[in-house]
Amino acid sequence: MKTKFNGILTLLLALIVQVSFAQDKTISGKVSDSSGPLPGVTVLKKGTSQGTETDFDGKYSIKAKTGDVLVFSFVGMTTSEKSVGAVNTINVTLTEDSNVLDEVVVTALGMSRSERSLAFAAPKVKAEELNSAQNSNAISALSGKVAGLKVNSPSGNLGGSQRILIRGTNSVTGNNQPLFVIDGIPMDNSNFNTDDAQRGAGGVDFGSTINDIDPNNIESVTVLKGAAAALYGSRASNGVILINTKKGNNSKKLGISLNSSISVTEVAILPRLQRLYGGGSIVSDANGGKNGFSTATINGTEQMLVGYAVDESWGPKFDPNLKVLHWDAFDQASFPEDYLKPRAWVASENDVDSFFKNGISTNNVLTITSSTDKGNFLMSIGDDKTTGTVPNTSINKHFAKLSLSQKLSDNLSANSSINYVQTSGTRAVVGYDGNSVTQKFFQWGQRQLDYKRLANYKNLDGSQRTWNRSGWNNAKPKYSDNPYWTIYENTPKDKRTRIYGTVGLNYQVTDDLSVKANIFADTYNFRNSERIAVGSQSQSQYLERVYDFKEYNYEFTANYKKDLSDKISVNALAGMNSRDFSTEYRAVQTTGGLSIANIYNINNGKGQLNKGTDSSFKKVNSIFGSLNFAFDNQLFIDLTARNDWSSTLPDDNNSYFYPSASLAWIFSQSVLKSNDWFSFGKLRLGWAEVGNDANPYSVISTLALEQPFNGEGTASVPGRLLNANLKNETTRTWEVGAELSFLNRRVNLDATYYNNSTIDQIIPVNLSTSTGYNEQYVNAGEMTNKGVEINLGLRPIIKDNFSWDVDFNFSKNENELVSLKEDLETLTLTNASFQVSLAATVGEAYGTIMGRDFVYDDQGNKVIASNGRYAATRDIVSLGSTLPDYTAGMTNSFKYKNWDLGFLIEMSKGGKYFSTSHMWGMYSGMLEETAANNIREDGIILGGVTGTVTYDENGKYTVTNTAENTTRISGQAYGQMHYGGFGTPDAQNVFDADYFKLRELSLGYTFDSKTLPIFDSARISVFGRNLYTWGLDYDGIDPETVSTGSGNVQGLEGGLQPSNRSYGMNVKLSF
């Protein structure tokens, strides 16, 4: 009996022990790093979502059982795992993660540097940040994400140009765009927009050639500024944008990935149009003649007719009881159902917004990668197809890439890549142009037009049906074509085929010395055609252009890396580069109209062909070097030098030397060591000298071939006197910065102050016509840029399976044109379509809008002239610069388990633009403001004062005898005074370019391998771009849509395409 009892007791004790081991117990402890307790460390039971976080003293407690594994993780630290045993206390010391602290950054000439050792700011945007909202334009996707980088992206222009500035504008007349380098290949970023298109006078925005980049192929983007860019010499005066693309993976297996997205685009911002009055000529009262309509006897019956021969909306007030003959009531043969049938005089249900449609964009990229012990490869193909919000507009891109690297021997390796891009476009004309549909919508037109009816834009014989008839019995367009005729019959087309790539050899001479030889190539062919169909308001014609671009860079470098002692290391680079550049341009255009309708061929013209050709060649030879010292891994010195010899400058001035020096000190390693609140500190100081050389044939005269005369070839001497003493522009820059991290790198601050000065500006000066020339380029003048850049990174929450990250950037740049040539205070850059000009003015920021301003009294009241309209200054004055005062961007990223949510808010403050659409929209009675508050019935008394304005001999005015304005003017007079040609201020049409934008929004889910085991990775997301805009001075125009080009002419709106917003979905799969 005793034996049986002992057995039962033993089993019971064993069961108790087993149960006790299976039960959770409380594990507690403290987590520290080298400086002390570490708050905010995530403590998770491995394989579960159960966890906790250390408190401010680094302490934690968690329920776990013996055998569980606890995972301790914290940003910037190496993750640690501890198994639960018999003890209930587990203390952990985390160490810094060298992969985080020493993240590799690709810098100038492809050199890989530790981020810790950089003596300059080199902000980096990774692929997941760049493509979070699946923007098909890689450069636009950078907007708002980098301090000091301003990207102006007109979303309304399908495939349009980007204006990109790094730290402001440096050159008065030269290029201000940064250099783009893709995998070491210097890439051309030309813009084929005409001067008229750039100044808003009409044309096509063909987009920047850098738009050829496939954003899905990008691994990261690094922005180099100041001293960081000096190794690129004369091409780096405006900074460098380095793009590193994806390469073959290191996995031995074949990798296949598919990236597909689809999005819908809709119009976001339109000028507000009035819906109270219809089309008609200038009238003296609300009725204006017989109810404001004209009459005609047709087939024996007197009919009331709309004033369709005018393109303004000062006609009668809408009245559903009035029945009139509209523009489409006279085409008996083609549309007998509408012939002589009156319709009500009302605002159309199918208004301007019904003309626009939702655009659709699809993007698909297939990538295959693999590797062996001796090399790897990547092959990708893709397409991006987009239809615009304007009918019959589209952009289609096809991409292909092959990248190979191979180890040929123990010391010798080879690499190569080739990229093919073909871009085809059918684009809308922009600006103040007869073929710009938006000119017909917002500047001129009639507010009763039904756009569903306008869609029937052809008669049975193929001729045009337009509302703007010359008469009821004359269908010829008087001023405006039918917008559907314009967009389907007169739309330009273009195609660009681009091939770029590299081939190189790398030989490891010793453990410390390596040499490289590379050939970089960038070539493309651009073709476009423009046409005006027979039957259009303008004379029919056909035009073809062809542009060929080639650039080859031959480069050799030697790199020496050596640890001279335990605390001193050196990294030296020396090299040479030879750059060959050439362009060829050919154009041919018909004259006298087309002989046969719908035949678009250069041989179909009635007159003699207009032909034009141009070619240019340029060669630059360079030597360069850099020397980087590191002392005790805390003091870093960078020295660089480059000398360029350019073929475009005279022999005496064709050599220019560009040095730079920078210093970085990580003071947190010695003076102020890291502790529980201060994690890292680095100070930077840099200086550099870079430049901008001249365009080809700036110093040697060439002959321009002209049209033949009597069968003989002719040539002309250019009107510009060339300058054999011309030299390059020089930019000297210095900067100071600091990188600080707090609270175990949960707060990170990077701040920089810079000061740039560009001297020897290349500017044109007028010459007396007695010399036989009009102008000459000379070196004169100085422009400065001073500013601050701030990047602030925060991780407010990191707990269990949830994290919240905030990245904020701020930039403020103060630009000033310090001087021009002696006795030259203002240099006109261009004239707008109407009224104002754009200029560089001494003492002001670059890009000054020049026109007539309001007159103000001493209290700031606007002065009203005797006619009841605003008084204008006698002289042309500055109305403000187009450059912003400051910009900022804020990205918020949230992650919860497999979910992620992110959004980007961007803002721009300051700067001005002039709007032709507002001017003519007010003049023609189209805009809402011309009919608001019963202004057409009651008139308006403008706010301000009357007074006597007198000018002194210096042009300064004084206002005396002021009194309250009591003069009432008609609504029509109020609208039409916005045209400055009547002596009123141009400032009425100048607006602030401020905006706030919800630029990007994305929500995604990443599937784990257990859910979808057939994939290595799988992710689905939804996204939006340009979802909401607020803070506009004039809510009918998005300031980003104002300019149509990447050049120096900005801020002149001549006929915008409305801005867009997009929504879509993306799927990424990897096998």
C-alpha positions, 0 to 999 in steps of 0.5 A: 500500500505504501509503495502504491502511495509513493508512486502516486505522490511521485506522479503528482509531483512530476505533474506539478513541476510540469505545470509550473514550467508551462505557466508564464512567469514575469521576466523583468530587467533593464536594457542599456547601451554604452551610455546608459539606460535605453528607453523605448526598446521593443521587447517581443516574444519571438513568433508572436505579437506579444510584447512591451517597451522599456520605460525612461529608465530602460526597465521592462517586464513581460510575461513569458515561460521557460524556453521562450525567446525574447527579441530586443530591438531599437532603431540604430541598434543591433537586435538581440535575442535572449532565451528565458531560463530559470532566472526571472531577470534578463538584462541586455546591452545593445550595441550600435548597428554599424549598418545604420551608422555607416550606411553607404552613400554613392557620391561624386563619380560613383565613389561609395562613402560611409555616411558617417565620414561625409563632410557634406550633406548628401540627402538620399531618397530610397526607392520605397520613399520615391515610389510610395505614390507610384508617380510615373515621373521620377523627378516629380516624385522627388518634390517635397522630399529633399531640403534645398531641392525645388521641383516645379511639376505642372501636373496639368501638362501631360508628360510636361517639363519640370523646373528643378533648382538646387539652392536657387538660381545661379546664372542670369542667362545660362543653364540653372538645372542640375546635372543628372547622372545615372549609374555614372552616365551624365544624362542630357536634360534638354527641353524642346519647348519653343521660346513662345511656349516658355513665355506662355505665348503658345506651343507644346510642352514636350517635357524634359528629356530626363523624364525618360527614366523609369522610376521602378528601376531606381534604387536610390537618388542622392542630391549633391550640393556645393562642395559635394558636386565639385568633382563634376566641374563645369557641369556641377555649378547647379548641383548634381542628382545621382540616380543609382539603379537596381542591379542583379541580386546576390541570390543564386536562384533566378528571381522574378518580380512583377510591378503593376499599377493602374491609376485614374486622373481627374481635373482638380482645379479650374477657373470659376466661370459665371453661369448667369449671362451668355455670349454677346457683344458689348452692351450698354445695359442689361437688355442691350437692343432687342433683348440683347439678341440680333435678328434675321429673317430666314425662310420668311420668318424673323428669328432671334439669333445669338451673337455667335460672331463674338467670343465674349460673354457680355450678352443677355442674362439667362432666361428659360422663357427666351427661345433663340437660335443657337450656333448649331441651328443652321447645318440643314444638310448634316444635322437636319433635326436641329435646323432652325429650331430655337432652344431656351436661353440657359446655362448649359448642363454640359459645361466646360468641365464636361469637355475633360475626361478621366485619364487612365494610366497603367504601368507594368514592369517585369524584372528578372535577376540572377547571380553566380559566384562570378557575376550577376545580371538583371533584365527588365522590360516595362511600359507606361501608358497614360491617357490625359484628361484632355481628349485625344492626348496620351503618352506611351513609354516602353522601357528595356534594360540589361545589366551585367557584371562578371568577374573575369579573373581574380583581379579583373571584373567587367560591368555593362548596362544598356537602356532603351526608352521610347516615348510617344506623345500626343499632346495638347497645345498650351499658352495663348494660342489658337490651338490651345483649347483652354484659351477657348474655355477660360479667356474667350468664349460664350457661357451658354455653349453645350459641350455635348453638342460641340462634340459633333464637330464635323459636317458630313463633308468633313468641314468644321462645325464651330460655334464662333461662326462669321455669320448665321449663313457663314460657317467659317470660324471668325476667331475660334475653332471648335475645341473638339476640332482643335484637339482631334484635327490639330494636335501635335505628335512626337516620338523620342527614342533613347539609348544610354548605357555604360561598359567598364573594366575594373582591375585590382592592382593591389589590395589598396589600389584599383583602376577603372576604365569606363565608356558612358553613352547617352544618345537619342532621336527626337521627332515631332510633327505639328499640323493645322487642318484645312478648314481651321481658323488659321491657315492650314500647314504641316511641320516636321522637326528632327533632333539628334543628340549624342554624348560620349564620356571616356573616363579612367580612374585610379583609386587608392585606399589605405589604413596608414595606422590604427587611427589614420586612413586615406582614400585617394582618387585620380582620373581623366575624362574626355567628353564629346557632345554633338547635336543636329537639328532639321526642320521643314514647314509648308507655306501657303496652306495645304493643297489637299485636306487630310494629307499631312506631308511636306510635299502637300504645301502650296508654297515654297518649303521653309527649311532650317538646319543646325548642328553643334559640337563640343569637346571637354577634356578634364583631369580630376582628383580627390583626397580623403583623410580620416583621423580616429574615425572622427575627423574627416578632411576632403580635398578635390580638384578638377581642371576642364578644357572646353572647346567653346571658349577661346584658347586663352580662357578655355582652361578653368580649375575647380577646387573644393575642401571640406571638413567634418568632425564627429564631436560626440566621440570625444568632447561631448560623448553620447549619453541617454539624451544625446546620441550623435553630433557632427559639424561640417564646413565646406568650400568650393569653386565651380562654374558654367561655360559657354554654349558652342559657337559663342566666340567664333562667328558662323554663317546661318543658311537661309532660304534660296533666292532665285535658285541660289543658296544664301547665308547671313551673318548673325546679329550677335557680335561674338566675344573672343575674350569670353570666359566661364561663369564662376560660382564660389560657395561655402557652407557650414552644417551640423548633424545631431541625434537625440534620444537614441536616434529617435530625433535627428537634425541636419541643418546647413547654412550656405552662401553662393556667389556667381561672378562673371555672368555671361549676359547680352548687352545692346550694341549700336546698329551702326556696328552691324550687330544688335548685341554682344555677350560679355562677362559682367555681374554677380548673383548671390544665394544665401540660405538655410536647409533643415532636415528633421527626422522624428520617431515619436512612437515605436511600440510593439508592432506599431511605429510612427516616423516623421520627416520634415524638411525646410529650405529658405533661399535669398537670391539677389542680383548684386550687379550687371554691367555698368549702367545696366540695372535691368536685363529683360529676359522675355516679354509675356504674351501681353503687358508684362515682361520678365527681367533680372533687376539689380538689387532684387531676386531673379525673375522679376515681373515688370509692369505697372503697379497700383498707385498707393497713398501713404496709408496704403490705400489704392488710388482711384482715377477720375474714371472710377478705375484703378490708377496705374504707375506711370513707369514700369516697376517691379511687381515681384519675383517668381522665386519662392521665399521658402519651401517645406515638406513633411512625410508621415509614415505609420506601420502596424504589423503588415500594414503601412500608411504614409502621406506627404504634405508640401508647401511653397511660400512666396513668389509671384505669377502673372495670369493672362487667363485671368486678364482676358477672362475678366475682360471677356466676361467669362469669369465668375467675378464678372457677374457676382453680387449683381455687379452687371445690374448695379455696377461697383464702387471700387475700394480706395481713394481719389487723389492728386498724383504727382511725380518728381524728376526721379519718377517717384510719386506722391498722392495728395488731396485724398478722399473716399471714392464714390464713382460707380462703374459698370460691371463691364467696365470693371471686368475690362479694366483688367486689361492694362492696355486701357491704362490700368495696373498690370498688378491686377493679374499678378498673384502670390504663388503660395500653395499647400498640397497633400502631395502623396497618400498611400496605404499598403499591406505586405503579405507574409510567406505563410499567407502566400507561400508561392511568393517570396514577397507580395504587396498591394497598395492604394495611393493618391497624388496631388489630392488636395491643394489649399492656400491659393491666392487665386483659387482658379489656378494652381501656381505649379501649372503656370510655367511650361518649361524648365528654362529661366522663364517662369511665372508667365501664365498664358493658357494653362492646362488645369492641374490634376489629381490621381488615384490608383492601386499597385501590386508587387510580386516576387518569385 
